[in-house]
Amino acid sequence: MKKRSAFIFGILGLLMVLGLISFTSALCNQSQTIMQLSGINNAHGALWNQSYNIKICYNDVFIGSYSGDNPHECDSNDIILKLSDISNAHATGKESSAYEFPVCYKGLSDCKIGRVCAEDDATCNIVAYISGESNAHLSLNNYPGVGYQPISCSCREESCSKTTINIGPTGCYDYSNSDELSCSGDPYGVAQSDPGCSSEDKSLCQCKWDNSTNNCNVEWSIQNETTGCSYSCAVSGSEATQCSGNSRIIRNSALITSSDLTICPISGSPSTLNCKSGSATVPCGDLEANLPFFDSWQIIASVISITIVYGLMSKKRDS
């Protein structure tokens, strides 16, 4: 009886895992993948058949699946943008002749940088965000970095309808209502695109928790090569205005600190630290926005698999 129960338990669990994997894979299989990104935001791009984990999928933009044939075959009307290479690439608009690798998808048309979809137009939606007209980085359609423009397209399917896009966190400040672990881990990768990150080298910016204010700041450090002194800039954000028309104003207060004020006065901080206060208009961020769906379900499926194997081993030992 115990062996039979273990066998049934194992079969049901295996079917559950396979079902989850099949279901999530079907949500964005290759025919539904528009392109890939190296990250959620401030990312490099890749063609649909490369190896990045982050995918821009048709059903991230429009409800349902695209059912046409040869979805990645190119013609002049279904080019979304162009890449500098097939992977690890910068992006440019589709009209540019600087890059030779077009990203195409038959289910989309009339794609343009800066195109604004009318609220009542269900056939138009944002596919991704781009940091500029050329040599640009990309973000998912719910992570508009500061200064990024939307790439919007129309759908070709009959009776197609756009999905609702919930804007994700836009800076370290959005972790302030969370906790220290979420702040320092920066799971949404927003530090380098934080409007307070004014460092000349954006890659230095990190989200760091301030225990004195219970606030998540964006910080970076740099060394004065002449004196050897190390200086840090901490920028604390505060909401100057609440969301209005899908945007808000964040006020940023900057503070320079030194590794040793006795021998390293603040006045000796290098100009490249570029630590400054200011304000920025940003989209209304939502900390509850989900990470890519497929990756989340993969984790769940893995946990279930481990639980099933452990259960089978335990039952075998008890029988």
Secondary structure, DSSP 8 states (H G I E B T S, - for coil): -HHHHHHHHHHHHHHHHHHHHHHHHHHT-GGGEEEEESSSSSB-EE-TTSS-SEEEEHHHHBSS----SSTT---TTSEEEEESSSSSB-EE-TT-SS--EEEE-TTEEEEEET----TT-TTEEEEEEESSSSSB-EEETT---TT-EEEEEEE-STT--B--------SGGGGTTS-HHHHHH-TT--GGG-TT---SSGGG-EEEEETTTTEEEEEEEEE-TTT--EEEEEEEEEESS--BTTEEEEEEEEEEEES-TTTS-GGG--GGG----EEEEEE---TT----HHHHHHHHHHHHHHHHHHHHHHHHHH-
